[in-house]
Amino acid sequence: MTTIPRPKDWVMGINAYVPGKAATASGGPVAKLSSNENPLGQSAAARDAFAARAAGLDRYPDAAATALREAIAAPLGLDPARVIHGAGSDEVLNMAVGAYAGPGDEVIHVRYGFAMYEIATRRVGATPVVVPDKDYGTDVDAILAAVTDRTTLVFVANPNNPTGTYVARDEIARLHAGLRPDIMLVIDQAYAEYLAPEEDDGALELAKTADNVIVTRTFSKIYGLAGERIGWGYGPAAAIDAMHRIRGPFNVTTAGQSAAIAAVADTAFVEASRAHNDRWLAWLTAEIEALGNAGLRAVPSRGNFLLVLFEGRLSAEAAYHGLMDAGFIVRWLPGQGLGNGLRITIGTEDELRGLMAALRTLIDDAG
């Protein structure tokens, strides 16, 4: 009998990550509102820093990303030795699971959580445990109720993707206090920079002092460096040491490191991006809420996107295809149990006004 190498069962059980579409079937011009990218682009200083490294492409990057880790740590009062860098925060999330979960272990995340949590869990042979949401948000009590003696790690995104919901500081503290000390709590803060200072959930403070908290962040969102795949994490020294042991070598490019350092320093660009998001997220939310009689509902968001639920005569699937035909790509998520919802990135003023005009036409046509 002829045999061939057989992949591990837990790998074949993974549904591969599907990114937001970047083009229509016709290939015509579109407004891409599917991947939560920054509509303002990135800091000019970051672009200049990136371009300045073009002459050094023959040399490997600094494997330790020393200057980048120091730049990340300084404004946040962190120890740079406890900052770990990754190819996007996705790699950091994978490192956390790789260090703390394996076959026989359970990893908890909420329903309607980031798709990478289940992929990262199955990748190491661990079992994902999906807990119910609370009106599309994180339910701390549901997480605590799902803990068993096999639980080794819990994922919480705050704000959550794809729903945009936010967990307040006291609830994060309650969740941490309710977990056994041998369970690692990973708080994914990919959208944290869009929050107002008073909305700080306290996760970084926990990561400074607790032995079982890791926080992850990314340069892909407010900093506008999604194309360079730069993320980072912070946690106890023992956890960071374990994660470094499975981190890919030279995992952040030389130009990417330079661009990220410049991006951190350009606080004016970050503030402008946050102000733009605050204004147009509120506008889009109000526009959707005004269509409540047509069965549309906006889930309150603190990210740079809005989850819109379609509960009337126009379905989310029909709206998705209709908007694409009109030149607007949004994210339809039936694979994450959100077949009735579209996640819409906050774009430019022209993009959002155009999208709403197209959406109203689709509603009218639906009768």
N, C-alpha and C positions, 0 to 999 in steps of 0.2 A: 504494500500500500504506500502510495506517495503522500508525503506530508509536507507541509510548509510551516514556517514560523507562525505562531498564533499570537496575536496581540492579547494583552491582558483583558479580561472581561470588563473590568471597570473602565478601561479606556474606551472600549467599544460602546459602553453605555453613555458616553458623553455626546450631547448634542452640540456640535461646534458653534462657537460664537458667530453671530451674524451681525455685521456692522450696519449702520444706517446707509441707505443707498446714496450714491453721489451723482447719479445720472439717471435720466429717464430712458425708456426703451428706444425712443427716437433719437436720443443724444442731443436734443435741443437745449438751449440755455435754461437754467433753472436757478431758483433760490433754494439753496441747500439748508434746510432747517431740521435735519435728522440726526445730527451728531453732537449737539451741544457745544459747538465751537464758538469762539469769540467773534462777533460780527465786526469788531473794530480791528481785527487782525492781531498784531503784537506790537510791543514797544519798538520804536525806531532804534533805540539803544540796543535792544536785543538783536535786531536785524543786523546792525552794524557790527556787533560783537561776533555774530555768526559768520558774517562775510570775511571778517579779519582773519579767521582761522583757515581760510581756503588754501593757504600756502603750506600747511602742515599735514596734508592728508596722508603722507607716507609714514607717519609716526602713530603708534598706538596712543589712545587717550590715557590720562592719568587714571589708573585702575581704581585708586582709592577716592577719586573725585574730591580731593582734599579742599580745594578752594570753594567748590560748590557746596560742600557740606558746611563749611564755615559761613558762607553767605546765607544759607538757609537758617542756620542756628542763631546767628547774631540778633536779628530783629525780634525773634521769638523767645530769647533767653534760654535756648537749648544748649545742651552739651554736644558739640559737633561729633564727638566720638560715638555718640548714640544715635546719630543720623545715618540711615542707610539709603543708598540711591538705587534706582532701578530703571529699567526700560519702560517708562510709564508706571503708574501705581499698580497696574496689573501684575507686573513682575514682583512687586513688593508683596502684594496679596498672595501670590503663589508661593513666595518664599515663606511667608508666615504659616501657611497651611503645610508646606513641606517640612517645616521644622516641628510642628506640633500636632500633626495628624497623619494617620496611616490606616492600613487595613484593620478593621475592628473598631475604629474610633468613629464618633459622630460629630458633625459640624452643623451648627444651627444658623439659619438665616431666615429672614422674614419672606413671606409670600410677596411677590412684586418687588423683590430685591434685585440688585445688580446681577446680571446673568453670569458674570465671571465667578461668583461665589460657588455655584454648583459645579462649574467646570473645574475650578481649582480643587474642590473637595474630591470629586471623582478621579481627578488626575493622580492622586496619591493613594487611591483605593479606599478612602474613607467614605462614610455614608452621610449624605446630606439630609438634614432634618428641617423641613420647611414648616414654619409656624404661621398661624392665621394672622392677618393684619387687623388693624383697628381703623376702619374707614380709609383704607389704602395707606395707612401709616404704620409705624412700628409699635407693637404692643408688648411692652416690657413684661407684663404678667404672663403673656403667652410664651415668651422666650423662657422665662424662669420655670414655667410649668413643664417645658419640654426637656429640661436638663435631666440626664440620666448618669449612671456611673460610667458610661462610655463617652460622654461629652468631653471634648478636649479644647474646642474653640467655638467662639460665637462671633458672627459678623453682624455689624450694624453700620449702615451708611447714614450719614447725617450732614446735610440733607440727603434724603434717599433718592436714588435713581432706579426706576423711571418715574416715580410718583411726585417727587419734589417735597415730600412731607418732612417735617423737622421735629426732633425730639429735644425737649428742653433740658437744661442743665441738671435740674433735680431728678429727672427721670433717668438720665445717663448715670448719675451717681447711685440711684436706687438699683439700677440693673447691675452695676459693678458690685455693689454691696451684697446683692443676692446671689452672686455666682461663687462657687467654690474657688479658693485661691489657686487650684491647679488647672483652672480653665482660662485659656487666653481669650481676652476680649479684644477684637480688632475693630476699630472704629475708622471707617472709610470717610475721609473728609474731602473728597474730590472737589466739592462745591463750597467749602468753608469760607473762602474769600468773598463770596457773595453775601455773606451774613453781615449784619451790623455788629459793631463791637459788643453791644449789650446782649447779643444773641449767642455769645461764646458758650458752647456746651460743656466746657470744662474738661474735654477729653485730653488735651495736651497736658493740662496740669496733672491729671491722673497718670498719664504716661511718664511724667517726670518722677513720680513718687511710688507708683504701684509696681509690683513684680509681674503683673499679668495684664497689662494694657499696652497695645501697639496702636499708634495712629498712622494713617497713610494719607498722603496728599499728592497732587499732580500739578505739572506745569501745562497740562493740555487744555485747561478750561480758561480761567480768567487771564492767564498769562499768554494765551494764544500760541503755544508751542506744541500743538498736538502732533505736528509732522515730525518732531524730533524725539518723541516718546521719552519723556523725563518725568520720573516720579520719585517720591522719597517716603521714608517711614521713620518713626521715632518710638523708642520703647526702652525697656530695661536693658542694661548692658548684656546680660546673659542671653536675652532673646535676640539682640542685634548680632551678637557673636554667632549664634546658631544659624541665623539667616545668612550671614556672610559666607558661611561654609557651603551654601548651595547657590549663592549668587553667581550669575554668569560673569566671567572676567571681561573687563573693558566694556561694560554693558551700557555706558552712556558716552556718546561720541564727544570728541574734543570740541567741535563747534557747538554741540548741544550744551555742554557744560558752560561754555563761555556765554552763550545766549541766555541761559537760565540765570547765571550770576548777574548779568545786566538787567534782566527782567525783574529780579527781586529788588534791585536798587531803584528802579523806576516806579516809585510809589504813585506818581501822578497818573501814570497810565492805568494802574490798577484801580485807583479811585475813579477815574473817568469810566472805566469799564463797569464798575459797580453802579455808578450813577445811571449810566445808560440802561443797565439791566433793571434797576429799580423802577425807572420810569416806564419802560416798555413792557415789563412783566405786569405791572399794575394796569396798564392800558389794555393789554391783551386779555387779562383776567376779566376786566369790566366788559369788554366786547363779547366775550364768550358768555358771561353771566346774563347779558342782555338777550341772549338767544335761548334762555331757559325754557321758554314756551315751545321751542322746537326740540326740546329734549337734550340740550347740551348742558354739560356741567363741567366747571373748572375745579380741579382738585387744588386746594391752596398750596402754593409752591414757594420754596425759598432757594431754589436753584436758578439756573439760567435757561429754564424751560418750563413748559406748562403741560400737564396731562389733562387732556380734554376727553370726557366721557360722552358717548353718543347713546342716548337712551330714548330716541324718538324715531321719526320716520326715516331720517338719513342715518345709515349705519356707518360705523367707523371705517369699514372696508371700502364702502362706496366713496366716502369722503377722501380716503387715502388715494384711491385711483383717480378721482376727479381732480383733486388738488395737483397730483402729478401731471395730469393732462394739461392743467392750467399753468404749469411751470413751477410748482412748489413741492419740494420733497420733504415730507415729515416722516415720523417713525410710527409704524403700526406694529403692535407687539402681541400678536396672537400666540406666539411661542412662549410668552411669559404669562399667559393667562389673561391678557388684556386685549382680547379681540374686540372689545367695545370701546377701546381708547386709542387716541393718537397723542404722541408726545411731540410737542412743537418747541423747537429751540427759539429763544429770543434773538431775532435777527435785527436788521436795520429797520428804520422807520418805513422806508419804501417797501421792503419785503413783507413786513407785518400788515401794513395797510392793504397791500395787494392780496395777501393771503386771506384776509378777512372779507374782502370784496368777492373773491372766488368762492369762499365758503358760503357766503350768503346766497350766491347764485345757485350753488348746489342744493341748499336747503329749499329754495324756492322751486327748483326743478323737481325736487322729491315730492312736492305736493303736500 
